Amino acid sequence: MTKLSVNINKFATLRNSRGGNNPDLLKTAMDAQRFGADGITVHPRPDERHIRYNDVREIKKIITTEFNIEGNCREQKFIDLVLETRPDQVTLVPDALGQLTSDHGWDTVQHKDYLIQIVSVFKNAGIRVSLFVDPVIEMVEAAAQTGTDRIELYTEGYARTYNQPGVGSKESGVKPYVEAAIRAKELGIGLNAGHDLDLQNLQFFSQNIPWLDEVSIGHALVCDAIYLGFENTIQLYKRQLK
């Protein structure tokens, strides 16, 4: 079954808005794990506006489930943090400095030589590597040439199309993702997905790509948890993946 990794960035945003330690991020990570999450995802950024670099160090010490760190590998501070903490997986995202949220995948053709070098840095440290990419066959093929273990399909386009009215919107929206997923499978690389997946669109996506390894979900899951409860929400998301 596809694994659910819970992104806890938004809990850190809430904590930072008032100072102090409420909510307690370490307790959040432990509770997510206890409530059934298959993994914990964090995405530290240079300004530490949500996850702080020391949060990453402390979380790594206490969780026993899979740990995934996302971030911009063009920042030396990020590289150093990943090599220090040795997560199970690092997801490389081409964010710009100060970017609000991730909004595009790597151009793996243009940046292939660089990605070959940086992927090898993390793989030599025993860390599984995933590249954030758009659902474009050419980008999937070039990603495979970098030596990455997995790709993570950027799913905002699918989520946006899913909510559009009209017969066939869901089918047309998921089509490029299915095609990219099939090509990844043919090339022997693993497959993750994330961004704007929620309780409404997740099941349809996973049914169309049943070999999906992992989804990483944060914003929508945290919003649902406000109304439905954290434990219940994690279980509801996991049901969508069955």
Residue pairs with C-beta under 8 A, 6 or more apart in sequence:
1 241
1 242
2 206
2 210
2 212
2 213
2 214
2 215
2 241
3 38
3 39
3 66
3 213
3 214
3 215
3 241
4 36
4 37
4 38
4 39
4 214
4 215
4 217
4 234
4 237
4 238
4 241
5 37
5 38
5 39
5 40
5 41
5 66
5 68
5 214
5 215
5 216
5 217
6 32
6 37
6 39
6 40
6 41
6 216
6 217
6 218
6 221
6 234
7 41
7 42
7 43
7 70
7 194
7 216
7 217
7 218
7 219
7 221
8 25
8 28
8 29
8 32
8 40
8 41
8 42
8 51
8 218
9 42
9 43
9 50
9 51
9 218
10 50
10 218
10 219
10 222
11 23
11 25
11 28
11 222
12 25
12 50
12 51
12 52
12 55
13 49
13 50
14 23
15 21
15 22
15 23
15 24
15 25
16 49
16 50
25 51
25 55
25 58
25 59
26 58
26 59
26 62
29 40
29 59
29 62
29 63
30 62
30 63
31 230
31 231
32 40
32 230
32 234
33 40
33 63
33 64
33 65
35 230
35 231
35 234
35 235
36 231
36 234
36 235
36 238
37 65
37 234
38 65
38 66
38 214
39 65
39 66
39 67
39 68
39 88
39 214
39 216
40 59
40 63
40 65
40 66
40 67
40 68
41 68
41 69
41 70
41 91
41 216
41 218
42 51
42 55
42 56
42 59
42 68
42 69
42 70
43 50
43 51
43 69
43 70
43 71
43 93
43 102
44 51
44 52
44 53
44 55
44 56
44 69
44 71
44 78
44 81
45 51
45 71
45 72
45 95
45 99
46 75
46 77
46 78
46 97
47 98
53 77
53 81
56 69
56 81
56 85
57 81
57 84
57 85
59 67
60 67
60 85
60 86
60 87
66 88
66 89
67 85
67 87
67 88
67 89
68 87
68 88
68 89
68 90
68 91
68 130
68 214
68 216
69 81
69 82
69 85
69 87
69 89
69 90
69 91
70 90
70 91
70 92
70 93
70 102
70 132
70 216
71 78
71 82
71 90
71 91
71 92
71 93
71 95
72 78
72 92
72 93
72 94
72 95
73 79
73 90
73 92
73 118
74 94
79 118
79 121
82 90
82 122
82 127
83 121
83 122
83 125
86 125
86 126
86 127
87 127
88 127
88 128
89 127
89 128
89 129
89 130
89 150
90 122
90 127
90 128
90 129
90 130
91 130
91 131
91 132
91 152
91 192
91 216
92 106
92 115
92 118
92 119
92 129
92 130
92 131
92 132
93 102
93 132
94 104
94 105
94 106
94 107
94 111
94 132
95 102
101 195
102 132
102 154
102 195
103 156
104 134
104 154
105 131
105 132
105 133
105 134
105 139
105 153
105 154
106 115
106 131
106 132
106 133
106 139
106 143
107 139
108 115
108 131
108 133
108 139
108 140
108 142
108 143
108 145
108 146
109 138
109 139
109 142
112 142
112 145
112 146
115 131
115 143
115 146
115 148
116 145
116 146
116 147
119 129
119 131
119 146
119 147
119 148
120 147
122 129
123 129
123 147
123 149
128 149
128 150
129 147
129 148
129 149
129 150
130 148
130 149
130 150
130 151
130 152
130 190
130 192
131 143
131 146
131 148
131 150
131 151
131 152
132 151
132 152
132 154
133 139
133 140
133 143
133 151
133 152
133 153
133 154
133 180
134 153
134 154
134 157
135 153
135 154
135 157
135 158
135 176
135 177
135 179
135 180
136 176
136 180
137 179
137 180
137 183
139 180
140 151
140 180
140 183
140 184
140 187
140 189
141 183
141 187
143 151
143 189
144 184
144 187
144 188
144 189
148 189
149 189
149 190
150 189
150 190
150 191
150 192
150 213
151 184
151 189
151 190
151 191
151 192
152 191
152 192
152 193
152 194
152 216
153 177
153 180
153 181
153 191
153 192
153 193
153 194
154 194
154 195
155 177
155 193
155 194
155 195
155 196
155 197
155 205
156 195
156 196
157 173
157 176
158 173
158 174
158 177
158 196
158 201
158 205
159 195
159 196
159 197
159 198
159 201
160 173
160 196
161 169
161 170
161 172
161 173
161 174
162 169
162 170
162 173
162 174
162 200
162 201
162 204
163 200
163 201
164 173
170 201
170 204
174 204
174 205
174 208
177 193
177 205
177 208
177 209
178 208
178 209
181 191
181 209
181 211
181 212
184 190
184 191
185 191
185 211
190 213
191 209
191 211
191 212
191 213
192 212
192 213
192 214
192 215
192 216
193 205
193 209
193 212
193 214
193 215
193 216
194 215
194 216
194 217
196 219
196 220
197 205
197 215
197 217
197 220
198 217
198 220
198 221
198 224
199 220
199 224
199 236
199 237
199 240
202 215
202 217
202 237
202 240
202 241
203 240
203 241
205 212
206 212
206 215
206 240
206 241
215 241
217 237
221 233
221 234
221 237
224 233
224 236
225 233
228 236
